[in-house]
């Protein structure tokens, strides 16, 4: 049984490497943009 498990792990590893070679590495989620506070008070004075 241990031999079969090792063979399956190797097959999974080879399949992952093959997919990465064909499609590129796994897509990482894009980081969420950081909100930048805007000082609204200056623009209101000029109106």
mmCIF file of the N, C-alpha and C atoms, coordinates in Angstrom:
data_MODEL
# 
_entry.id   MODEL 
# 
loop_
_atom_site.group_PDB 
_atom_site.id 
_atom_site.type_symbol 
_atom_site.label_atom_id 
_atom_site.label_alt_id 
_atom_site.label_comp_id 
_atom_site.label_asym_id 
_atom_site.label_entity_id 
_atom_site.label_seq_id 
_atom_site.pdbx_PDB_ins_code 
_atom_site.Cartn_x 
_atom_site.Cartn_y 
_atom_site.Cartn_z 
_atom_site.occupancy 
_atom_site.B_iso_or_equiv 
_atom_site.pdbx_formal_charge 
_atom_site.auth_seq_id 
_atom_site.auth_comp_id 
_atom_site.auth_asym_id 
_atom_site.auth_atom_id 
_atom_site.pdbx_PDB_model_num 
ATOM 1   N N  . UNK A 1 1  ? 0.828   -1.198 0.000   1.00 0.00 ? 1  UNK A N  1 
ATOM 2   C CA . UNK A 1 1  ? 0.000   0.000  0.000   1.00 0.00 ? 1  UNK A CA 1 
ATOM 3   C C  . UNK A 1 1  ? 0.867   1.256  0.000   1.00 0.00 ? 1  UNK A C  1 
ATOM 4   N N  . UNK A 1 2  ? 1.957   1.223  0.750   1.00 0.00 ? 2  UNK A N  1 
ATOM 5   C CA . UNK A 1 2  ? 2.844   2.379  0.838   1.00 0.00 ? 2  UNK A CA 1 
ATOM 6   C C  . UNK A 1 2  ? 3.440   2.704  -0.524  1.00 0.00 ? 2  UNK A C  1 
ATOM 7   N N  . UNK A 1 3  ? 3.756   1.667  -1.288  1.00 0.00 ? 3  UNK A N  1 
ATOM 8   C CA . UNK A 1 3  ? 4.324   1.858  -2.625  1.00 0.00 ? 3  UNK A CA 1 
ATOM 9   C C  . UNK A 1 3  ? 3.325   2.590  -3.533  1.00 0.00 ? 3  UNK A C  1 
ATOM 10  N N  . UNK A 1 4  ? 2.066   2.177  -3.479  1.00 0.00 ? 4  UNK A N  1 
ATOM 11  C CA . UNK A 1 4  ? 1.021   2.805  -4.301  1.00 0.00 ? 4  UNK A CA 1 
ATOM 12  C C  . UNK A 1 4  ? 0.866   4.271  -3.924  1.00 0.00 ? 4  UNK A C  1 
ATOM 13  N N  . UNK A 1 5  ? 0.890   4.567  -2.623  1.00 0.00 ? 5  UNK A N  1 
ATOM 14  C CA . UNK A 1 5  ? 0.773   5.961  -2.168  1.00 0.00 ? 5  UNK A CA 1 
ATOM 15  C C  . UNK A 1 5  ? 1.923   6.809  -2.709  1.00 0.00 ? 5  UNK A C  1 
ATOM 16  N N  . UNK A 1 6  ? 3.137   6.269  -2.675  1.00 0.00 ? 6  UNK A N  1 
ATOM 17  C CA . UNK A 1 6  ? 4.298   7.014  -3.194  1.00 0.00 ? 6  UNK A CA 1 
ATOM 18  C C  . UNK A 1 6  ? 4.172   7.253  -4.698  1.00 0.00 ? 6  UNK A C  1 
ATOM 19  N N  . UNK A 1 7  ? 3.697   6.241  -5.426  1.00 0.00 ? 7  UNK A N  1 
ATOM 20  C CA . UNK A 1 7  ? 3.527   6.387  -6.867  1.00 0.00 ? 7  UNK A CA 1 
ATOM 21  C C  . UNK A 1 7  ? 2.470   7.440  -7.165  1.00 0.00 ? 7  UNK A C  1 
ATOM 22  N N  . UNK A 1 8  ? 1.362   7.426  -6.423  1.00 0.00 ? 8  UNK A N  1 
ATOM 23  C CA . UNK A 1 8  ? 0.303   8.419  -6.629  1.00 0.00 ? 8  UNK A CA 1 
ATOM 24  C C  . UNK A 1 8  ? 0.804   9.829  -6.337  1.00 0.00 ? 8  UNK A C  1 
ATOM 25  N N  . UNK A 1 9  ? 1.598   9.981  -5.291  1.00 0.00 ? 9  UNK A N  1 
ATOM 26  C CA . UNK A 1 9  ? 2.153   11.301 -4.969  1.00 0.00 ? 9  UNK A CA 1 
ATOM 27  C C  . UNK A 1 9  ? 3.060   11.796 -6.094  1.00 0.00 ? 9  UNK A C  1 
ATOM 28  N N  . UNK A 1 10 ? 3.890   10.901 -6.644  1.00 0.00 ? 10 UNK A N  1 
ATOM 29  C CA . UNK A 1 10 ? 4.764   11.287 -7.752  1.00 0.00 ? 10 UNK A CA 1 
ATOM 30  C C  . UNK A 1 10 ? 3.933   11.692 -8.967  1.00 0.00 ? 10 UNK A C  1 
ATOM 31  N N  . UNK A 1 11 ? 2.874   10.942 -9.254  1.00 0.00 ? 11 UNK A N  1 
ATOM 32  C CA . UNK A 1 11 ? 2.019   11.276 -10.391 1.00 0.00 ? 11 UNK A CA 1 
ATOM 33  C C  . UNK A 1 11 ? 1.361   12.634 -10.206 1.00 0.00 ? 11 UNK A C  1 
ATOM 34  N N  . UNK A 1 12 ? 0.910   12.925 -8.992  1.00 0.00 ? 12 UNK A N  1 
ATOM 35  C CA . UNK A 1 12 ? 0.306   14.230 -8.708  1.00 0.00 ? 12 UNK A CA 1 
ATOM 36  C C  . UNK A 1 12 ? 1.330   15.345 -8.917  1.00 0.00 ? 12 UNK A C  1 
ATOM 37  N N  . UNK A 1 13 ? 2.543   15.112 -8.441  1.00 0.00 ? 13 UNK A N  1 
ATOM 38  C CA . UNK A 1 13 ? 3.605   16.113 -8.578  1.00 0.00 ? 13 UNK A CA 1 
ATOM 39  C C  . UNK A 1 13 ? 3.926   16.359 -10.048 1.00 0.00 ? 13 UNK A C  1 
ATOM 40  N N  . UNK A 1 14 ? 4.050   15.281 -10.830 1.00 0.00 ? 14 UNK A N  1 
ATOM 41  C CA . UNK A 1 14 ? 4.333   15.425 -12.259 1.00 0.00 ? 14 UNK A CA 1 
ATOM 42  C C  . UNK A 1 14 ? 3.192   16.132 -12.981 1.00 0.00 ? 14 UNK A C  1 
ATOM 43  N N  . UNK A 1 15 ? 1.957   15.797 -12.629 1.00 0.00 ? 15 UNK A N  1 
ATOM 44  C CA . UNK A 1 15 ? 0.801   16.431 -13.267 1.00 0.00 ? 15 UNK A CA 1 
ATOM 45  C C  . UNK A 1 15 ? 0.782   17.923 -12.952 1.00 0.00 ? 15 UNK A C  1 
ATOM 46  N N  . UNK A 1 16 ? 1.073   18.280 -11.706 1.00 0.00 ? 16 UNK A N  1 
ATOM 47  C CA . UNK A 1 16 ? 1.100   19.701 -11.318 1.00 0.00 ? 16 UNK A CA 1 
ATOM 48  C C  . UNK A 1 16 ? 2.189   20.444 -12.090 1.00 0.00 ? 16 UNK A C  1 
ATOM 49  N N  . UNK A 1 17 ? 3.371   19.832 -12.217 1.00 0.00 ? 17 UNK A N  1 
ATOM 50  C CA . UNK A 1 17 ? 4.462   20.464 -12.967 1.00 0.00 ? 17 UNK A CA 1 
ATOM 51  C C  . UNK A 1 17 ? 4.101   20.607 -14.444 1.00 0.00 ? 17 UNK A C  1 
ATOM 52  N N  . UNK A 1 18 ? 3.445   19.608 -15.000 1.00 0.00 ? 18 UNK A N  1 
ATOM 53  C CA . UNK A 1 18 ? 3.040   19.662 -16.404 1.00 0.00 ? 18 UNK A CA 1 
ATOM 54  C C  . UNK A 1 18 ? 2.022   20.772 -16.629 1.00 0.00 ? 18 UNK A C  1 
ATOM 55  N N  . UNK A 1 19 ? 1.039   20.876 -15.756 1.00 0.00 ? 19 UNK A N  1 
ATOM 56  C CA . UNK A 1 19 ? 0.021   21.916 -15.874 1.00 0.00 ? 19 UNK A CA 1 
ATOM 57  C C  . UNK A 1 19 ? 0.654   23.294 -15.732 1.00 0.00 ? 19 UNK A C  1 
ATOM 58  N N  . UNK A 1 20 ? 1.575   23.447 -14.779 1.00 0.00 ? 20 UNK A N  1 
ATOM 59  C CA . UNK A 1 20 ? 2.252   24.737 -14.616 1.00 0.00 ? 20 UNK A CA 1 
ATOM 60  C C  . UNK A 1 20 ? 3.068   25.082 -15.853 1.00 0.00 ? 20 UNK A C  1 
ATOM 61  N N  . UNK A 1 21 ? 3.691   24.090 -16.466 1.00 0.00 ? 21 UNK A N  1 
ATOM 62  C CA . UNK A 1 21 ? 4.488   24.352 -17.659 1.00 0.00 ? 21 UNK A CA 1 
ATOM 63  C C  . UNK A 1 21 ? 3.606   24.769 -18.831 1.00 0.00 ? 21 UNK A C  1 
ATOM 64  N N  . UNK A 1 22 ? 2.414   24.192 -18.917 1.00 0.00 ? 22 UNK A N  1 
ATOM 65  C CA . UNK A 1 22 ? 1.519   24.500 -20.034 1.00 0.00 ? 22 UNK A CA 1 
ATOM 66  C C  . UNK A 1 22 ? 0.734   25.791 -19.804 1.00 0.00 ? 22 UNK A C  1 
ATOM 67  N N  . UNK A 1 23 ? 0.248   25.984 -18.600 1.00 0.00 ? 23 UNK A N  1 
ATOM 68  C CA . UNK A 1 23 ? -0.653  27.108 -18.323 1.00 0.00 ? 23 UNK A CA 1 
ATOM 69  C C  . UNK A 1 23 ? -0.018  28.205 -17.500 1.00 0.00 ? 23 UNK A C  1 
ATOM 70  N N  . UNK A 1 24 ? 1.161   27.986 -16.985 1.00 0.00 ? 24 UNK A N  1 
ATOM 71  C CA . UNK A 1 24 ? 1.791   28.957 -16.108 1.00 0.00 ? 24 UNK A CA 1 
ATOM 72  C C  . UNK A 1 24 ? 1.491   28.592 -14.667 1.00 0.00 ? 24 UNK A C  1 
ATOM 73  N N  . UNK A 1 25 ? 2.146   29.281 -13.732 1.00 0.00 ? 25 UNK A N  1 
ATOM 74  C CA . UNK A 1 25 ? 1.919   28.976 -12.311 1.00 0.00 ? 25 UNK A CA 1 
ATOM 75  C C  . UNK A 1 25 ? 0.492   29.307 -11.906 1.00 0.00 ? 25 UNK A C  1 
ATOM 76  N N  . UNK A 1 26 ? 0.082   28.752 -10.780 1.00 0.00 ? 26 UNK A N  1 
ATOM 77  C CA . UNK A 1 26 ? -1.266  29.005 -10.266 1.00 0.00 ? 26 UNK A CA 1 
ATOM 78  C C  . UNK A 1 26 ? -1.467  30.497 -10.079 1.00 0.00 ? 26 UNK A C  1 
ATOM 79  N N  . UNK A 1 27 ? -2.631  30.945 -10.460 1.00 0.00 ? 27 UNK A N  1 
ATOM 80  C CA . UNK A 1 27 ? -2.931  32.374 -10.338 1.00 0.00 ? 27 UNK A CA 1 
ATOM 81  C C  . UNK A 1 27 ? -3.093  32.736 -8.870  1.00 0.00 ? 27 UNK A C  1 
ATOM 82  N N  . UNK A 1 28 ? -2.392  33.770 -8.458  1.00 0.00 ? 28 UNK A N  1 
ATOM 83  C CA . UNK A 1 28 ? -2.532  34.243 -7.087  1.00 0.00 ? 28 UNK A CA 1 
ATOM 84  C C  . UNK A 1 28 ? -3.622  35.300 -7.054  1.00 0.00 ? 28 UNK A C  1 
ATOM 85  N N  . UNK A 1 29 ? -4.430  35.295 -6.013  1.00 0.00 ? 29 UNK A N  1 
ATOM 86  C CA . UNK A 1 29 ? -5.461  36.327 -5.946  1.00 0.00 ? 29 UNK A CA 1 
ATOM 87  C C  . UNK A 1 29 ? -4.837  37.713 -5.881  1.00 0.00 ? 29 UNK A C  1 
ATOM 88  N N  . UNK A 1 30 ? -5.454  38.659 -6.560  1.00 0.00 ? 30 UNK A N  1 
ATOM 89  C CA . UNK A 1 30 ? -4.912  40.018 -6.563  1.00 0.00 ? 30 UNK A CA 1 
ATOM 90  C C  . UNK A 1 30 ? -5.126  40.645 -5.193  1.00 0.00 ? 30 UNK A C  1 
ATOM 91  N N  . UNK A 1 31 ? -4.127  41.355 -4.706  1.00 0.00 ? 31 UNK A N  1 
ATOM 92  C CA . UNK A 1 31 ? -4.310  42.006 -3.404  1.00 0.00 ? 31 UNK A CA 1 
ATOM 93  C C  . UNK A 1 31 ? -5.370  43.095 -3.512  1.00 0.00 ? 31 UNK A C  1 
ATOM 94  N N  . UNK A 1 32 ? -6.122  43.247 -2.420  1.00 0.00 ? 32 UNK A N  1 
ATOM 95  C CA . UNK A 1 32 ? -7.152  44.276 -2.420  1.00 0.00 ? 32 UNK A CA 1 
ATOM 96  C C  . UNK A 1 32 ? -6.501  45.648 -2.359  1.00 0.00 ? 32 UNK A C  1 
ATOM 97  N N  . UNK A 1 33 ? -7.030  46.613 -3.113  1.00 0.00 ? 33 UNK A N  1 
ATOM 98  C CA . UNK A 1 33 ? -6.442  47.951 -3.074  1.00 0.00 ? 33 UNK A CA 1 
ATOM 99  C C  . UNK A 1 33 ? -6.605  48.584 -1.700  1.00 0.00 ? 33 UNK A C  1 
ATOM 100 N N  . UNK A 1 34 ? -5.621  49.340 -1.304  1.00 0.00 ? 34 UNK A N  1 
ATOM 101 C CA . UNK A 1 34 ? -5.662  50.013 -0.007  1.00 0.00 ? 34 UNK A CA 1 
ATOM 102 C C  . UNK A 1 34 ? -6.352  51.359 -0.205  1.00 0.00 ? 34 UNK A C  1 
ATOM 103 N N  . UNK A 1 35 ? -7.417  51.617 0.542   1.00 0.00 ? 35 UNK A N  1 
ATOM 104 C CA . UNK A 1 35 ? -8.096  52.908 0.383   1.00 0.00 ? 35 UNK A CA 1 
ATOM 105 C C  . UNK A 1 35 ? -7.200  54.054 0.845   1.00 0.00 ? 35 UNK A C  1 
ATOM 106 N N  . UNK A 1 36 ? -7.154  55.111 0.056   1.00 0.00 ? 36 UNK A N  1 
ATOM 107 C CA . UNK A 1 36 ? -6.338  56.269 0.384   1.00 0.00 ? 36 UNK A CA 1 
ATOM 108 C C  . UNK A 1 36 ? -7.263  57.387 0.849   1.00 0.00 ? 36 UNK A C  1 
ATOM 109 N N  . UNK A 1 37 ? -7.097  57.853 2.087   1.00 0.00 ? 37 UNK A N  1 
ATOM 110 C CA . UNK A 1 37 ? -7.984  58.923 2.569   1.00 0.00 ? 37 UNK A CA 1 
ATOM 111 C C  . UNK A 1 37 ? -7.733  60.222 1.795   1.00 0.00 ? 37 UNK A C  1 
ATOM 112 N N  . UNK A 1 38 ? -8.802  60.902 1.482   1.00 0.00 ? 38 UNK A N  1 
ATOM 113 C CA . UNK A 1 38 ? -8.704  62.156 0.745   1.00 0.00 ? 38 UNK A CA 1 
ATOM 114 C C  . UNK A 1 38 ? -9.201  63.264 1.651   1.00 0.00 ? 38 UNK A C  1 
ATOM 115 N N  . UNK A 1 39 ? -8.419  64.328 1.741   1.00 0.00 ? 39 UNK A N  1 
ATOM 116 C CA . UNK A 1 39 ? -8.824  65.471 2.555   1.00 0.00 ? 39 UNK A CA 1 
ATOM 117 C C  . UNK A 1 39 ? -9.793  66.306 1.726   1.00 0.00 ? 39 UNK A C  1 
ATOM 118 N N  . UNK A 1 40 ? -11.067 66.152 2.017   1.00 0.00 ? 40 UNK A N  1 
ATOM 119 C CA . UNK A 1 40 ? -12.127 66.796 1.243   1.00 0.00 ? 40 UNK A CA 1 
ATOM 120 C C  . UNK A 1 40 ? -12.322 68.262 1.645   1.00 0.00 ? 40 UNK A C  1 
ATOM 121 N N  . UNK A 1 41 ? -11.808 68.658 2.779   1.00 0.00 ? 41 UNK A N  1 
ATOM 122 C CA . UNK A 1 41 ? -12.081 70.003 3.297   1.00 0.00 ? 41 UNK A CA 1 
ATOM 123 C C  . UNK A 1 41 ? -11.519 71.102 2.397   1.00 0.00 ? 41 UNK A C  1 
ATOM 124 N N  . UNK A 1 42 ? -10.354 70.895 1.814   1.00 0.00 ? 42 UNK A N  1 
ATOM 125 C CA . UNK A 1 42 ? -9.740  71.930 0.971   1.00 0.00 ? 42 UNK A CA 1 
ATOM 126 C C  . UNK A 1 42 ? -10.592 72.224 -0.260  1.00 0.00 ? 42 UNK A C  1 
ATOM 127 N N  . UNK A 1 43 ? -11.129 71.211 -0.889  1.00 0.00 ? 43 UNK A N  1 
ATOM 128 C CA . UNK A 1 43 ? -11.882 71.430 -2.126  1.00 0.00 ? 43 UNK A CA 1 
ATOM 129 C C  . UNK A 1 43 ? -13.227 72.112 -1.840  1.00 0.00 ? 43 UNK A C  1 
ATOM 130 N N  . UNK A 1 44 ? -13.787 71.925 -0.663  1.00 0.00 ? 44 UNK A N  1 
ATOM 131 C CA . UNK A 1 44 ? -15.088 72.528 -0.355  1.00 0.00 ? 44 UNK A CA 1 
ATOM 132 C C  . UNK A 1 44 ? -14.957 74.036 -0.106  1.00 0.00 ? 44 UNK A C  1 
ATOM 133 N N  . UNK A 1 45 ? -13.825 74.494 0.378   1.00 0.00 ? 45 UNK A N  1 
ATOM 134 C CA . UNK A 1 45 ? -13.645 75.919 0.680   1.00 0.00 ? 45 UNK A CA 1 
ATOM 135 C C  . UNK A 1 45 ? -13.656 76.780 -0.581  1.00 0.00 ? 45 UNK A C  1 
ATOM 136 N N  . UNK A 1 46 ? -13.140 76.234 -1.674  1.00 0.00 ? 46 UNK A N  1 
ATOM 137 C CA . UNK A 1 46 ? -13.023 77.036 -2.900  1.00 0.00 ? 46 UNK A CA 1 
ATOM 138 C C  . UNK A 1 46 ? -14.324 77.163 -3.667  1.00 0.00 ? 46 UNK A C  1 
ATOM 139 N N  . UNK A 1 47 ? -15.326 76.457 -3.302  1.00 0.00 ? 47 UNK A N  1 
ATOM 140 C CA . UNK A 1 47 ? -16.568 76.499 -4.066  1.00 0.00 ? 47 UNK A CA 1 
ATOM 141 C C  . UNK A 1 47 ? -17.468 77.596 -3.591  1.00 0.00 ? 47 UNK A C  1 
# 
